[in-house]
Amino acid sequence: MKIAIVTDAWSPQINGVVKTLEQTVRCLQAAGHEVLVIEPSRFRTIACPGYDEIRLSLLPYRTVRALLSGFAPDAIHVATEGPLGFAARRYALKHGLNFTTAYHTKFPEYLEARTGIPARCFYPAMRWFHHPAKAVMVSTDSVIAELQVKGFCNLVKWSRGVDMALFDAGLPRTGRDAADPVFLYVGRISVEKNLEAFLDLPLPGEKWLVGDGPALEALSERYPAAVFFGAKTHAELAEIYRMADVFVFPSKTDTFGLVLLEAMASGLPVAAYPVAGPRDVLAGCEAAALRSDLLEACMTALDLDPKHAVAHARKYSWQSTTGQFIRNLYPNLTEDAVRTDRQPASGAQTVLSR
């Protein structure tokens, strides 16, 4: 197939959305699909207020229209609710084309954390954006249930994967002193991640945080005893995972949490709240402590067997999740892309003939 993916989140941004899309594009291309990614580097941009690394495309519709028209995709996937996502949505509706969207981020809750305005005030706009999509791809069953209650429709599952070769618990670990454990957080350093809940805990040992974001300077000054590494490459991050003892995930707003899989693949037990995202990703994992009391979760995780974390991470692969993505595209395809004599096969090697 010829698949157009339109996203406001792309490299050099470092976040779960970008990782997911990059891995999905690689798997799609490996399966023989032709992929056009329409992303901010093709446009004039300005910085998103409060998030300088996120670039917002200026007046993108004419270029988006030209790119989509010239590519003539069999399927259009709108990955984000930003300027490029709005432009692609507009183009598809204007030309009577089916398209899919993805609900990667709980933007209403993020906006509530930053503005104090209740999340419920933002959900009508989110419903409006996603309503015309033939399929709205969501990473976990819990988030699907939450969105159904809020009036969203056409919700389908699209999980996530992990690179087991990169985040490999079998590689040599540094070997920390058991009396001086390292509790690690990886992700954006921003208000919606609830990092104070982690940083305020009276934990033994050290607290390490990897990532960049608008709250980095303020939190590093407020918590001088914690170690803030800033942004790291994937290779550097893999090494840091192998130096830690427990992975702490204090967020209550993430729809999935790719870092949970990376940490477990690296042999780290996980401490988190029992909320959507962790509750789904860590279900049945014997190396996860989900507690309403995050301190209790951290201390419990310290005694859990890392081999269970690795075994749980192996259940997730980018190939299988890309297979989900392809199947979710099926109702979105142009008539020429659908071979009517058979249904799409499962797995990432599915190729629907044009």
VOPAGU-2260 file (C-alpha; in pm, 1 decimal, decimal comma):
REM VOPAGU-2260
SITE   aa  ch    i         X         Y         Z
SITE  MET   A    0       0,0       0,0       0,0
SITE  LYS   A    1      85,7     365,8     -22,1
SITE  ILE   A    2      36,8     500,7     330,1
SITE  ALA   A    3      50,3     869,2     427,2
SITE  ILE   A    4     122,2     943,3     792,9
SITE  VAL   A    5      68,5    1303,7     898,5
SITE  THR   A    6     221,9    1404,6    1231,9
SITE  ASP   A    7     313,9    1718,7    1421,2
SITE  ALA   A    8     547,9    1507,1    1638,4
SITE  TRP   A    9     870,6    1394,2    1471,7
SITE  SER   A   10    1246,3    1388,4    1515,1
SITE  PRO   A   11    1436,3    1562,6    1671,2
SITE  GLN   A   12    1161,2    1549,4    1934,5
SITE  ILE   A   13    1217,0    1265,3    2181,4
SITE  ASN   A   14     893,3    1119,5    2312,3
SITE  GLY   A   15     672,9     813,3    2292,9
SITE  VAL   A   16     474,0     939,1    1995,5
SITE  VAL   A   17     786,1     992,2    1785,2
SITE  LYS   A   18     934,4     655,3    1884,9
SITE  THR   A   19     609,5     480,0    1799,1
SITE  LEU   A   20     579,3     642,9    1457,8
SITE  GLU   A   21     945,6     591,2    1367,3
SITE  GLN   A   22     931,4     221,5    1452,3
SITE  THR   A   23     598,0     180,7    1272,2
SITE  VAL   A   24     735,1     343,7     955,7
SITE  ARG   A   25    1040,0     112,5     962,1
SITE  CYS   A   26     821,6    -196,7     999,3
SITE  LEU   A   27     580,7     -81,8     727,7
SITE  GLN   A   28     865,3     -23,1     483,2
SITE  ALA   A   29    1021,6    -358,8     572,2
SITE  ALA   A   30     686,7    -521,7     484,9
SITE  GLY   A   31     692,5    -360,1     139,9
SITE  HIS   A   32     463,4     -62,0     194,5
SITE  GLU   A   33     546,4     283,8      57,2
SITE  VAL   A   34     519,9     544,6     333,0
SITE  LEU   A   35     501,3     923,1     307,0
SITE  VAL   A   36     557,5    1103,0     638,0
SITE  ILE   A   37     433,8    1462,5     643,9
SITE  GLU   A   38     605,2    1623,4     942,7
SITE  PRO   A   39     717,2    1971,3    1060,9
SITE  SER   A   40    1058,4    1985,1     891,5
SITE  ARG   A   41     878,8    2041,4     559,2
SITE  PHE   A   42     721,7    2367,4     684,8
SITE  ARG   A   43     793,2    2701,8     842,2
SITE  THR   A   44     737,0    2656,8    1214,1
SITE  ILE   A   45     721,1    2835,4    1546,8
SITE  ALA   A   46     790,6    2694,9    1891,9
SITE  CYS   A   47     495,1    2562,9    2089,1
SITE  PRO   A   48     441,3    2789,0    2393,2
SITE  GLY   A   49     603,0    2623,4    2693,2
SITE  TYR   A   50     756,5    2343,4    2482,1
SITE  ASP   A   51    1027,6    2497,9    2266,3
SITE  GLU   A   52    1133,5    2164,0    2114,8
SITE  ILE   A   53     784,8    2110,7    1971,2
SITE  ARG   A   54     745,5    2293,8    1641,8
SITE  LEU   A   55     405,8    2411,7    1516,4
SITE  SER   A   56     371,6    2437,7    1139,2
SITE  LEU   A   57     249,1    2770,9    1001,4
SITE  LEU   A   58     -31,9    2774,5     742,6
SITE  PRO   A   59      39,2    2418,9     625,9
SITE  TYR   A   60    -277,3    2337,3     431,1
SITE  ARG   A   61    -160,8    2416,3      75,6
SITE  THR   A   62     157,6    2211,3     116,2
SITE  VAL   A   63     -25,4    1924,6     285,1
SITE  ARG   A   64    -279,2    1928,4       2,4
SITE  ALA   A   65      -4,8    1918,8    -262,2
SITE  LEU   A   66     182,2    1636,2     -88,4
SITE  LEU   A   67    -125,1    1419,7     -41,3
SITE  SER   A   68    -255,8    1487,2    -389,2
SITE  GLY   A   69      79,1    1405,6    -547,1
SITE  PHE   A   70     129,9    1087,8    -341,6
SITE  ALA   A   71    -227,4     960,5    -393,7
SITE  PRO   A   72    -220,8     740,0     -83,4
SITE  ASP   A   73    -428,0     428,4     -34,5
SITE  ALA   A   74    -458,2     518,3     333,9
SITE  ILE   A   75    -423,2     840,6     532,7
SITE  HIS   A   76    -334,9     826,5     901,7
SITE  VAL   A   77    -356,3    1148,8    1103,9
SITE  ALA   A   78    -133,3    1090,8    1405,4
SITE  THR   A   79    -169,1    1416,3    1599,9
SITE  GLU   A   80    -418,1    1690,8    1675,3
SITE  GLY   A   81    -185,3    1975,4    1571,0
SITE  PRO   A   82    -171,1    2208,9    1269,2
SITE  LEU   A   83     -61,7    1931,8    1031,2
SITE  GLY   A   84    -325,0    1696,3    1167,7
SITE  PHE   A   85    -595,0    1958,2    1117,5
SITE  ALA   A   86    -474,7    2024,5     762,4
SITE  ALA   A   87    -480,6    1655,2     668,2
SITE  ARG   A   88    -822,4    1610,9     829,5
SITE  ARG   A   89    -953,2    1907,5     629,3
SITE  TYR   A   90    -810,4    1768,6     304,2
SITE  ALA   A   91    -959,7    1423,4     358,7
SITE  LEU   A   92   -1304,8    1557,1     442,4
SITE  LYS   A   93   -1302,4    1800,7     150,2
SITE  HIS   A   94   -1219,5    1522,5     -96,4
SITE  GLY   A   95   -1440,8    1256,1      58,3
SITE  LEU   A   96   -1147,4    1037,6     166,7
SITE  ASN   A   97   -1152,9     801,0     460,8
SITE  PHE   A   98    -880,5     841,7     721,6
SITE  THR   A   99    -773,6     713,0    1062,0
SITE  THR   A  100    -650,5     905,5    1365,0
SITE  ALA   A  101    -463,4     814,8    1683,3
SITE  TYR   A  102    -523,1     919,6    2042,4
SITE  HIS   A  103    -163,1     922,4    2167,8
SITE  THR   A  104    -189,8    1189,0    2434,7
SITE  LYS   A  105    -441,5    1295,2    2698,0
SITE  PHE   A  106    -428,3    1657,2    2589,2
SITE  PRO   A  107    -727,9    1765,4    2802,0
SITE  GLU   A  108    -552,9    1644,7    3118,2
SITE  TYR   A  109    -223,3    1800,4    3007,8
SITE  LEU   A  110    -395,9    2133,6    2947,0
SITE  GLU   A  111    -563,0    2111,1    3286,1
SITE  ALA   A  112    -224,2    2058,4    3450,5
SITE  ARG   A  113     -79,6    2362,4    3273,8
SITE  THR   A  114    -375,1    2602,0    3284,2
SITE  GLY   A  115    -593,6    2491,2    3574,0
SITE  ILE   A  116    -894,9    2473,6    3340,5
SITE  PRO   A  117   -1083,6    2143,4    3395,2
SITE  ALA   A  118   -1009,3    1873,7    3138,2
SITE  ARG   A  119   -1380,0    1832,9    3061,9
SITE  CYS   A  120   -1376,2    2175,5    2895,1
SITE  PHE   A  121   -1135,3    2047,6    2627,2
SITE  TYR   A  122   -1296,1    1713,2    2547,7
SITE  PRO   A  123   -1563,4    1851,7    2308,2
SITE  ALA   A  124   -1287,5    1977,0    2076,4
SITE  MET   A  125   -1110,8    1639,8    2093,5
SITE  ARG   A  126   -1432,5    1453,1    2012,5
SITE  TRP   A  127   -1495,2    1687,8    1718,6
SITE  PHE   A  128   -1145,9    1627,1    1579,7
SITE  HIS   A  129   -1163,3    1247,3    1593,5
SITE  HIS   A  130   -1530,9    1196,6    1512,0
SITE  PRO   A  131   -1498,6    1170,1    1128,6
SITE  ALA   A  132   -1219,2     910,5    1148,1
SITE  LYS   A  133   -1303,5     558,0    1033,7
SITE  ALA   A  134   -1086,2     430,2    1318,3
SITE  VAL   A  135    -938,2     606,8    1620,8
SITE  MET   A  136    -632,1     409,3    1731,2
SITE  VAL   A  137    -581,5     389,4    2109,5
SITE  SER   A  138    -299,5     209,9    2289,4
SITE  THR   A  139    -480,5      40,3    2579,9
SITE  ASP   A  140    -820,2    -105,1    2670,0
SITE  SER   A  141    -851,9     124,2    2973,7
SITE  VAL   A  142    -814,1     438,1    2763,5
SITE  ILE   A  143   -1061,7     299,2    2510,4
SITE  ALA   A  144   -1313,1     253,9    2793,3
SITE  GLU   A  145   -1250,0     607,7    2921,4
SITE  LEU   A  146   -1300,5     757,5    2576,1
SITE  GLN   A  147   -1618,3     556,6    2514,2
SITE  VAL   A  148   -1768,8     707,6    2828,5
SITE  LYS   A  149   -1672,5    1051,2    2695,2
SITE  GLY   A  150   -1857,5     993,3    2367,0
SITE  PHE   A  151   -1575,9     892,7    2130,9
SITE  CYS   A  152   -1658,1     637,6    1860,0
SITE  ASN   A  153   -1479,9     399,3    1619,7
SITE  LEU   A  154   -1215,2     319,3    1881,9
SITE  VAL   A  155    -968,9      39,4    1801,7
SITE  LYS   A  156    -663,2    -105,2    1975,2
SITE  TRP   A  157    -308,3     -21,5    1863,9
SITE  SER   A  158     -52,0    -134,6    2118,5
SITE  ARG   A  159     320,2     -56,0    2140,1
SITE  GLY   A  160     649,1    -245,9    2123,9
SITE  VAL   A  161    1006,6    -241,8    2248,2
SITE  ASP   A  162    1347,6    -297,7    2091,0
SITE  MET   A  163    1472,0    -599,2    2287,7
SITE  ALA   A  164    1811,2    -586,0    2115,4
SITE  LEU   A  165    1883,9    -233,5    2235,6
SITE  PHE   A  166    1731,7    -255,5    2581,9
SITE  ASP   A  167    1895,2    -587,2    2668,8
SITE  ALA   A  168    1902,7    -706,4    3029,1
SITE  GLY   A  169    2152,3    -972,6    2928,1
SITE  LEU   A  170    2427,0    -717,2    2874,1
SITE  PRO   A  171    2660,1    -654,2    3169,5
SITE  ARG   A  172    2509,1    -443,8    3446,1
SITE  THR   A  173    2715,6    -199,3    3648,2
SITE  GLY   A  174    2625,8    -363,2    3978,1
SITE  ARG   A  175    2497,7    -121,5    4241,3
SITE  ASP   A  176    2531,1    -147,5    4617,4
SITE  ALA   A  177    2205,9    -297,4    4748,0
SITE  ALA   A  178    2211,4     -46,0    5032,5
SITE  ASP   A  179    2231,3     243,6    4785,9
SITE  PRO   A  180    1967,7     167,3    4518,6
SITE  VAL   A  181    1897,9     386,7    4218,0
SITE  PHE   A  182    1536,9     479,5    4145,8
SITE  LEU   A  183    1506,5     594,0    3784,5
SITE  TYR   A  184    1253,2     802,8    3591,3
SITE  VAL   A  185    1271,5     848,6    3212,8
SITE  GLY   A  186    1047,3    1085,9    3020,4
SITE  ARG   A  187     952,7    1448,4    2977,3
SITE  ILE   A  188    1041,1    1679,9    3264,1
SITE  SER   A  189     709,8    1863,0    3272,6
SITE  VAL   A  190     424,1    1938,6    3506,8
SITE  GLU   A  191     182,0    1679,2    3366,9
SITE  LYS   A  192     422,0    1394,6    3452,7
SITE  ASN   A  193     359,1    1437,7    3829,0
SITE  LEU   A  194     731,2    1426,3    3904,7
SITE  GLU   A  195     703,9    1591,1    4246,6
SITE  ALA   A  196     523,8    1279,0    4366,3
SITE  PHE   A  197     846,4    1088,9    4295,2
SITE  LEU   A  198    1094,7    1356,9    4398,4
SITE  ASP   A  199     927,0    1413,5    4736,5
SITE  LEU   A  200     950,4    1046,2    4839,0
SITE  PRO   A  201    1186,1     962,3    5131,5
SITE  LEU   A  202    1359,7     686,2    4937,8
SITE  PRO   A  203    1696,6     529,2    5020,0
SITE  GLY   A  204    1975,9     564,8    4766,7
SITE  GLU   A  205    1951,8     799,1    4467,8
SITE  LYS   A  206    1686,4     943,0    4237,3
SITE  TRP   A  207    1783,4     972,6    3871,6
SITE  LEU   A  208    1580,7    1150,2    3603,8
SITE  VAL   A  209    1648,7    1132,4    3229,8
SITE  GLY   A  210    1475,1    1365,5    2988,4
SITE  ASP   A  211    1422,6    1725,1    2886,8
SITE  GLY   A  212    1126,6    1955,8    2923,0
SITE  PRO   A  213     999,2    2292,0    3042,1
SITE  ALA   A  214    1022,0    2203,5    3413,8
SITE  LEU   A  215    1382,6    2080,4    3404,5
SITE  GLU   A  216    1548,0    2396,4    3533,7
SITE  ALA   A  217    1294,7    2460,5    3809,7
SITE  LEU   A  218    1289,9    2101,2    3936,9
SITE  SER   A  219    1668,2    2060,7    3927,8
SITE  GLU   A  220    1701,7    2373,1    4142,1
SITE  ARG   A  221    1424,4    2264,1    4379,5
SITE  TYR   A  222    1561,8    1911,8    4422,0
SITE  PRO   A  223    1943,6    1940,6    4421,9
SITE  ALA   A  224    1989,2    1590,7    4567,2
SITE  ALA   A  225    1832,7    1429,5    4259,0
SITE  VAL   A  226    2042,4    1364,7    3949,4
SITE  PHE   A  227    1901,4    1520,8    3631,8
SITE  PHE   A  228    2073,6    1384,4    3319,8
SITE  GLY   A  229    1881,2    1581,7    3057,1
SITE  ALA   A  230    1807,2    1420,7    2720,5
SITE  LYS   A  231    2008,6    1114,4    2618,6
SITE  THR   A  232    2049,2     910,4    2302,9
SITE  HIS   A  233    1889,7     565,3    2288,4
SITE  ALA   A  234    2229,1     399,4    2339,5
SITE  GLU   A  235    2308,0     619,2    2640,1
SITE  LEU   A  236    1962,4     558,8    2780,7
SITE  ALA   A  237    2003,6     182,5    2750,4
SITE  GLU   A  238    2320,6     203,5    2959,2
SITE  ILE   A  239    2149,7     415,5    3226,4
SITE  TYR   A  240    1866,2     161,9    3251,5
SITE  ARG   A  241    2127,1    -105,7    3326,5
SITE  MET   A  242    2271,0     105,5    3609,4
SITE  ALA   A  243    1940,4     147,1    3795,5
SITE  ASP   A  244    1748,3     -78,7    4033,5
SITE  VAL   A  245    1383,3      33,8    4008,9
SITE  PHE   A  246    1194,9     224,2    3740,3
SITE  VAL   A  247     947,7     478,3    3881,2
SITE  PHE   A  248     655,6     597,5    3668,0
SITE  PRO   A  249     463,5     868,6    3858,3
SITE  SER   A  250     248,0     988,6    3567,2
SITE  LYS   A  251    -128,4     955,6    3592,8
SITE  THR   A  252    -204,9    1091,2    3244,2
SITE  ASP   A  253      -4,9     875,9    2999,5
SITE  THR   A  254    -204,3     659,9    2760,9
SITE  PHE   A  255      67,1     391,0    2749,7
SITE  GLY   A  256     424,1     468,3    2856,3
SITE  LEU   A  257     681,4     321,5    2615,5
SITE  VAL   A  258     948,1     369,0    2879,9
SITE  LEU   A  259     775,8     102,5    3089,7
SITE  LEU   A  260     862,2    -156,3    2825,1
SITE  GLU   A  261    1216,4     -23,6    2782,0
SITE  ALA   A  262    1277,3     -42,6    3156,2
SITE  MET   A  263    1143,0    -396,4    3184,9
SITE  ALA   A  264    1341,3    -512,0    2881,4
SITE  SER   A  265    1646,4    -378,0    3065,9
SITE  GLY   A  266    1561,2    -588,0    3371,8
SITE  LEU   A  267    1407,1    -317,3    3589,3
SITE  PRO   A  268    1106,5    -380,9    3815,8
SITE  VAL   A  269     852,3     -99,6    3793,8
SITE  ALA   A  270     672,7     113,6    4054,7
SITE  ALA   A  271     365,8     305,4    3936,1
SITE  TYR   A  272      16,0     416,5    4022,2
SITE  PRO   A  273    -272,3     179,3    3934,5
SITE  VAL   A  274    -407,6     403,7    3657,3
SITE  ALA   A  275    -480,7     365,8    3285,5
SITE  GLY   A  276    -158,0     304,5    3100,4
SITE  PRO   A  277      43,1     122,3    3369,3
SITE  ARG   A  278    -259,8     -84,3    3465,3
SITE  ASP   A  279    -282,2    -217,9    3108,3
SITE  VAL   A  280      85,2    -241,3    3017,8
SITE  LEU   A  281     183,4    -407,9    3345,7
SITE  ALA   A  282    -117,6    -639,1    3381,1
SITE  GLY   A  283      -3,0    -981,2    3499,3
SITE  CYS   A  284     359,9    -870,0    3538,6
SITE  GLU   A  285     525,8   -1016,8    3848,4
SITE  ALA   A  286     790,7    -743,5    3840,4
SITE  ALA   A  287     548,8    -451,2    3875,7
SITE  ALA   A  288     421,4    -286,2    4193,0
SITE  LEU   A  289     108,0     -78,9    4131,9
SITE  ARG   A  290       5,9     107,5    4444,3
SITE  SER   A  291    -187,6     421,8    4532,3
SITE  ASP   A  292     103,3     485,8    4771,3
SITE  LEU   A  293     400,2     543,0    4540,5
SITE  LEU   A  294     652,0     502,0    4825,4
SITE  GLU   A  295     511,4     158,7    4902,9
SITE  ALA   A  296     526,5      73,2    4532,7
SITE  CYS   A  297     893,4     174,1    4509,8
SITE  MET   A  298     998,6     -25,5    4815,5
SITE  THR   A  299     800,2    -328,5    4698,8
SITE  ALA   A  300     953,8    -311,4    4350,7
SITE  LEU   A  301    1301,0    -311,8    4503,5
SITE  ASP   A  302    1248,7    -675,3    4608,3
SITE  LEU   A  303    1094,6    -802,8    4283,6
SITE  ASP   A  304    1278,0   -1041,0    4049,9
SITE  PRO   A  305    1412,3    -865,8    3735,5
SITE  LYS   A  306    1372,0   -1181,0    3524,8
SITE  HIS   A  307     994,7   -1135,7    3539,8
SITE  ALA   A  308    1034,1    -784,1    3398,2
SITE  VAL   A  309    1228,2    -913,7    3097,8
SITE  ALA   A  310     979,7   -1195,0    3036,8
SITE  HIS   A  311     691,6    -945,7    3035,7
SITE  ALA   A  312     867,3    -706,9    2793,3
SITE  ARG   A  313     920,8    -991,9    2545,7
SITE  LYS   A  314     543,5   -1007,0    2492,0
SITE  TYR   A  315     562,0    -677,3    2302,2
SITE  SER   A  316     718,4    -636,7    1956,9
SITE  TRP   A  317     705,0    -358,8    1701,1
SITE  GLN   A  318     627,9    -612,2    1428,6
SITE  SER   A  319     308,7    -729,2    1599,5
SITE  THR   A  320     191,3    -376,8    1680,6
SITE  THR   A  321     251,6    -272,0    1320,4
SITE  GLY   A  322      30,4    -562,8    1220,3
SITE  GLN   A  323    -241,9    -407,8    1436,3
SITE  PHE   A  324    -183,2     -73,6    1267,0
SITE  ILE   A  325    -223,9    -226,7     920,8
SITE  ARG   A  326    -546,2    -404,0    1016,2
SITE  ASN   A  327    -681,2     -78,9    1159,7
SITE  LEU   A  328    -620,0      90,1     824,0
SITE  TYR   A  329    -841,8    -158,3     641,2
SITE  PRO   A  330   -1172,1      38,8     655,4
SITE  ASN   A  331    -976,0     348,1     554,5
SITE  LEU   A  332    -841,3     215,7     224,2
SITE  THR   A  333    -931,5     343,5    -118,8
SITE  GLU   A  334   -1128,1      97,1    -329,1
SITE  ASP   A  335    -827,5      24,7    -551,2
SITE  ALA   A  336    -622,3     -80,8    -248,7
SITE  VAL   A  337    -860,1    -350,6    -127,4
SITE  ARG   A  338    -832,9    -697,7    -268,1
SITE  THR   A  339   -1192,2    -809,3    -227,3
SITE  ASP   A  340   -1127,1   -1182,4    -251,8
SITE  ARG   A  341    -962,2   -1206,3      90,9
SITE  GLN   A  342    -931,0   -1036,1     426,5
SITE  PRO   A  343    -596,9    -891,6     539,4
SITE  ALA   A  344    -374,2   -1142,9     710,1
SITE  SER   A  345    -246,5   -1083,1    1060,9
SITE  GLY   A  346     108,1    -970,2    1133,4
SITE  ALA   A  347     344,3    -704,7    1003,4
SITE  GLN   A  348     399,8    -885,4     672,4
SITE  THR   A  349      44,9    -813,6     557,4
SITE  VAL   A  350      45,5    -643,7     216,5
SITE  LEU   A  351    -285,3    -542,9      61,0
SITE  SER   A  352    -248,8    -525,5    -315,7
SITE  ARG   A  353    -325,3    -202,7    -495,0
